[in-house]
């Protein structure tokens, strides 16, 4: 996906006066799990109507008039996605409030009842198990990764018995949360939304690799896990078994390791971008190190 | 892919940004310093190419064999056993070669290419 910010001026209508808008366009080669711009637009409409903190979708360009590819325009939400930097300046009360905002929104999302005719919009994770999908990604790499192979085997053998499904954001991490004046103002990037285990989102959010050094703040590098759980439970009581969270943090780290290895191999004519991608590839071994540590901890 | 392969990709990408994007816009004095850095990168790159030629492919052969064994269930009864030592040793060596600073503080940086 490509994203641009637009400053636009309107006369009359609900966008009266100058508005800050976001144009989001599909790339020439959308990533496989992407639901596509059309579905993302429909989803944002549903979520906005249910009072979720998401951007208001305004226009859908199915035919690619604007960018050459399908695109959507939505209202820009005030807030920064680099909330980790801002978090260090917050006091414990503010962090607690922000963490609770996030837990409440995610709990509410995992409880959302989507009309059955709209479930088809989101690729059902159940069609292929998550572990199988990760094996497929591993097999696409031109080299072998025994640690990932071993971790997938371990995940297979230790799969939790409880299988619940709900609407998952699919990339719920601090980089996709907008924060302004110490409060959560928006959740963005719904491209990978799917039907899956709600702990997939929670594990991804809480995995250490997304805390960027704020390791003590187990809830996304932002706040305490207990505050997150409390607000999630208030919004969606008894939905998940929290004892399974360590398992899902391992799943998240394996997923990120595979993405990092893949990014390291991607080619682009943009030299700076290529350097960024190759450097991301070097995160792969760091994540393998983390996976070993996580599984060893569970074992002990 | 071996560490040497990955290392040469990184050095090539860094050298290309330096030579083609940064150096042309530098003042003549700074350009001289930057050219010295290019020289240093070239030396490191040549050494890495040499490592690739001298059998940098070998580790992947071993990794492939180990991966196949894991997938076929050879280690199923001892997934938490001796194999962890083998895997840990490999990861430690690769970390030492690529990002030794991570090994020291084990902190993930925010830098990510999406």
Interface residues (C-beta under 8 A of the other chain):
Chain A: X82 X84 X85 X142 X143 X144 X145 X146 X147 X149 X150 X153 X154 X157 X175 X208 X209 X210 X211 X212 X213 X215 X263 X264 X265 X271 X272 X273 X274 X275 X276 X277 X278 X279 X280 X281 X282 X283 X285 X286 X288 X289 X292 X295 X296 X299
Chain B: X1 X2 X6 X9 X10 X13 X14 X16 X17 X20 X21 X60 X63 X64 X66 X67 X70 X71 X73 X75 X76 X79 X80 X83 X84 X87 X88 X90 X91 X92 X94 X95 X98 X99 X102 X103 X106 X107 X108 X109 X110 X111 X112 X113
